[in-house]
Amino acid sequence: MLSRTCIILSGARNTGIKCLGSLRIKKLCETVLNEVAERHGIKIAELSVMPEHVHIVGDIPPVMSVSKAYLTSLKRCIQL
């Protein structure tokens, strides 16, 4: 059984920099997050890439903690 959770990945929220503002970067971020989720058995229910942060609602495997899902997603996004 999967566990539903919400993760918010923040970019430069406090600086006002819109690091995810371009359509090309937004699409790339969506693609990468979907690939990472699939690789780790996370099922994304909702994904919204905002100009300054990302909202993810998904189902994570019971053997994965919420913090592990967050760090896995964040680490891959930072590598962009």
PyMOL commands that set and color helices and strands:
alter all, ss='L'
color gray80, all
select helices_A, chain A and resi 23-39+66-78
alter helices_A, ss='H'
color red, helices_A
select strands_A, chain A and resi 3-10+43-49+53-60
alter strands_A, ss='S'
color yellow, strands_A
deselect
rebuild
show_as cartoon
